[in-house]
Amino acid sequence: MKASLAPNVNDKGTGFGGSLATVATLCGWSIVTLYLKSQGRDDDVVIRDSHIEYFLPITADFTAITSLPDEGAVSLFYRKMLEKGRARMDLIIDIKQDDKIAMRLTGSYVALEKRR
């Protein structure tokens, strides 16, 4: 997920920490939501908790990057959705500028079956 520095800049001229956290959180939410949609589901997804580490200042446009966990974790997540109507997926989302990791969000996302 790409983002521009200009609307996310702080008073120091670098990436605002809250904006970086928001982009990372949205990146994780998106991958869980898109995975569920690819399985024909329309569930609610929320972030349960997160931990953020800042390594480098952002001085230009940046990218949030994540991927689904290993196949076993994804399979367990989906099985719990089918059985209980809720499941948790842990993700690592990196904010990168060029090839360097500037920030890392480790978060737990929870999917909840929508009540009809």
BELBEL-V153810 format. One record per backbone hydrogen bond with DSSP energy under -0.5 kcal/mol. NH is the residue of the N-H (numbers start at 1). CO is the residue of the C=O. E is the energy in kcal/mol with one decimal. If there is no record, write none. Layout:
nh=NH co=CO e=E
nh=NH co=CO e=E
This chain:
nh=3 co=62 e=-2.8
nh=8 co=5 e=-2.2
nh=9 co=6 e=-0.9
nh=10 co=14 e=-3.0
nh=13 co=10 e=-1.6
nh=15 co=58 e=-1.8
nh=16 co=8 e=-3.5
nh=20 co=16 e=-2.3
nh=21 co=17 e=-2.4
nh=22 co=18 e=-2.0
nh=23 co=19 e=-2.7
nh=24 co=20 e=-2.4
nh=25 co=21 e=-2.6
nh=26 co=22 e=-2.6
nh=27 co=23 e=-2.1
nh=28 co=24 e=-2.1
nh=29 co=25 e=-2.4
nh=30 co=26 e=-2.6
nh=31 co=27 e=-1.9
nh=32 co=28 e=-1.9
nh=33 co=29 e=-2.5
nh=34 co=30 e=-3.1
nh=35 co=31 e=-2.0
nh=36 co=32 e=-2.3
nh=37 co=33 e=-2.4
nh=38 co=34 e=-2.1
nh=39 co=35 e=-0.8
nh=39 co=36 e=-0.8
nh=40 co=37 e=-1.9
nh=41 co=36 e=-2.5
nh=44 co=112 e=-2.6
nh=46 co=110 e=-2.6
nh=48 co=108 e=-3.5
nh=49 co=108 e=-1.1
nh=51 co=106 e=-2.2
nh=53 co=104 e=-2.5
nh=55 co=53 e=-0.5
nh=55 co=102 e=-3.6
nh=56 co=102 e=-1.6
nh=59 co=57 e=-0.5
nh=62 co=3 e=-2.3
nh=63 co=96 e=-2.4
nh=64 co=1 e=-3.1
nh=65 co=94 e=-2.8
nh=74 co=70 e=-2.1
nh=75 co=71 e=-2.5
nh=76 co=72 e=-2.2
nh=77 co=73 e=-2.4
nh=78 co=74 e=-2.5
nh=79 co=75 e=-2.4
nh=80 co=76 e=-2.4
nh=81 co=77 e=-1.9
nh=82 co=78 e=-2.2
nh=83 co=79 e=-2.4
nh=84 co=80 e=-3.2
nh=85 co=80 e=-0.8
nh=85 co=81 e=-1.3
nh=86 co=80 e=-0.8
nh=87 co=111 e=-1.8
nh=89 co=109 e=-2.9
nh=91 co=107 e=-2.9
nh=93 co=105 e=-3.1
nh=94 co=65 e=-2.6
nh=95 co=103 e=-3.1
nh=96 co=63 e=-3.4
nh=96 co=94 e=-0.6
nh=97 co=100 e=-2.2
nh=100 co=97 e=-2.0
nh=102 co=95 e=-3.0
nh=102 co=100 e=-0.6
nh=103 co=95 e=-1.5
nh=104 co=53 e=-2.5
nh=105 co=93 e=-3.0
nh=106 co=51 e=-2.7
nh=106 co=104 e=-0.5
nh=107 co=91 e=-2.4
nh=107 co=105 e=-0.6
nh=108 co=49 e=-2.5
nh=109 co=89 e=-2.9
nh=109 co=107 e=-0.5
nh=110 co=46 e=-3.1
nh=111 co=87 e=-2.8
nh=112 co=44 e=-3.1
nh=113 co=85 e=-3.3
